Amino acid sequence: QVQLVESGGGSVQPGGSLRLSCATSGSLFRINAMAWYRQAPGKQRELVATITSGNSTNYADSVKGRFTISNDNAKNTVHLQMNSLKSEDTAVYYCKADFVFIGVYWGQGTQVTVSS
C-alpha cells in the first residue's frame, strides 16, 4: 500500500521558517516527480512547487525566492524549505507523488500557520 506522510508543519511568526518533509513508502516503482500543493480556507488547492527525478524544479510566483524544494531519491523523500513566511502562506500543505505505472498519490496534509 502506497503511503505519503508529511511532517514539519506548525505555527510560526511572519518572517520565520519551516521545513516540510514528505516520505513515501509501499511502492517499488520509480517516482517521476513530486510536488507540494497548498489549500487555504475557502480557496482552491494550488501548486506550490514541483521537482522531477532529474531535479528540475518549478515554483509558483508567490513563493519564488522564498521556498526551496529538494528531494532525496534514495529515500523517496521530498522537502520544502520555507523561508520569509507570510500570513498568506497559511494553509494545509499536501505532498503529491507521480509514480511510474501506478499514477498519482497524495498525502494527508500538514497545517502551516503564519501568525503574529
Secondary structure as UniProt FT lines:
FT   STRAND          3..7
FT   STRAND          10..12
FT   TURN            14..15
FT   STRAND          18..25
FT   STRAND          31..39
FT   TURN            41..42
FT   STRAND          46..52
FT   TURN            53..54
FT   STRAND          57..59
FT   TURN            61..66
FT   STRAND          67..72
FT   HELIX           73..75
FT   STRAND          77..82
FT   HELIX           87..89
FT   STRAND          91..99
FT   TURN            100..102
FT   STRAND          103..106
FT   STRAND          110..114
//
